[in-house]
Every structure is written in structure tokens, then in C-alpha cells.
Amino acid sequence: MDDHVRLNVPPAARTVRLLSRNRRWGVYYRSLLGDVEGRVEFRHIDADLLRLDDVDPDDTGAVIAHIEGRLRAAGYAARRRPDERDAVAASWDIEHLGAA
């Protein structure tokens, strides 16, 4: 399996938002402290690394599928959330499978 794109999910992250702006990709991770939203962290996704993983960075569906696969490979169960706004390509609630 190709694994050039590394998500580096923060341990406390509970939601992930995949964003696309001007043909650039990135993910926002948000942690939860009880029922209160906590810290937000951003990670840029390099289009060249997507290409190395045989993913066309211009194909939103392919990028979404790849990120879902990378979340699973990192040991996370990801439940897709409804799209929120135009810049958000996809968002998920996540739970580390080792934490269940």
C-alpha cells in the first residue's frame, strides 16, 4: 500500500475536516475536552505526495477516499459527517480503535 501521505493525527483529535482551497489540500483536527471543543491543529497535504500515492489531487472524491483510507491505516474509525460548507470537502468524527 502506498503511504506517502502521513496524517499525523493528534492523539486527542475527535473530528477531522478535509479542506480544499485554490487546489491545495489540508486537514483540521479538533480535540474535545469532555463535551467542549478544544484545540484545533492544521496539517497541509502536499499534492506531490498525493500523486506519489497514485491519487489525483484534482479529483476530490479520490482525495476523500484516500484520506479515509489513511485514517483507517492509522488505526482510526471514521464516521463521515454531512458536508458543512463549500471549502470543506469532507469531515469525520474519529475514534482511535485502541481507545474503545
C-alpha positions in Angstrom: 0.0 0.0 0.0 1.3 3.5 -0.8 1.7 5.6 2.2 3.4 8.8 1.3 0.7 11.0 2.8 1.0 10.9 6.5 -1.8 12.5 8.5 0.0 12.8 11.9 -3.3 12.7 13.7 -3.0 14.4 17.2 -3.9 11.9 19.9 -6.7 14.0 21.3 -8.3 14.7 17.9 -12.0 13.7 17.6 -13.0 15.4 14.4 -11.3 15.9 11.0 -12.1 18.4 8.3 -10.6 18.0 4.8 -10.4 21.3 3.1 -9.6 22.4 -0.4 -8.8 25.9 -1.4 -7.1 27.0 -4.6 -6.2 23.4 -5.4 -4.4 23.0 -2.1 -5.4 20.4 0.5 -5.3 20.4 4.2 -6.9 18.8 7.3 -8.0 20.4 10.5 -8.1 18.3 13.6 -10.2 19.3 16.6 -10.0 17.8 20.0 -12.7 17.5 22.6 -12.4 18.1 26.3 -15.5 16.4 27.6 -18.3 18.0 25.6 -16.3 21.2 24.9 -14.4 21.7 21.7 -10.7 22.1 22.4 -7.6 22.7 20.4 -7.5 22.9 16.6 -4.5 21.8 14.6 -3.9 22.1 10.9 -1.8 19.9 8.6 -1.1 20.7 4.9 -1.3 17.8 2.4 1.3 18.0 -0.3 -0.2 17.5 -3.7 3.1 15.8 -4.8 2.7 13.2 -2.0 -0.9 12.5 -3.2 0.5 11.9 -6.7 3.1 9.5 -5.3 0.2 7.6 -3.7 -1.4 7.5 -7.2 -4.1 10.0 -6.2 -5.1 12.9 -8.5 -5.1 16.0 -6.3 -7.7 17.5 -8.7 -10.2 14.6 -8.0 -12.0 15.5 -4.8 -13.6 12.0 -4.5 -10.3 10.3 -4.8 -8.7 12.6 -2.2 -11.6 11.9 0.2 -11.3 8.2 -0.3 -7.5 8.3 0.2 -7.8 10.3 3.4 -10.4 7.9 4.8 -8.0 5.0 4.0 -5.1 6.8 5.7 -7.3 7.3 8.8 -8.1 3.6 8.9 -4.4 2.7 8.3 -3.5 5.0 11.3 -6.0 3.0 13.5 -9.0 5.3 13.5 -12.6 4.5 12.9 -14.0 7.4 10.9 -17.7 8.3 10.6 -18.4 10.7 7.8 -20.3 13.8 8.7 -22.6 15.9 6.5 -20.8 18.5 4.4 -20.8 21.8 6.2 -19.7 24.4 3.6 -18.1 24.7 0.2 -14.4 24.7 1.3 -15.0 21.6 3.4 -14.6 18.6 1.1 -15.4 16.1 3.9 -15.5 15.9 7.6 -15.4 12.9 10.0 -15.9 12.1 13.7 -13.0 9.9 14.6 -12.2 7.5 17.4 -8.9 5.7 17.8 -9.6 2.0 17.7 -7.2 1.3 20.5 -9.2 3.7 22.8 -12.5 1.9 22.5 
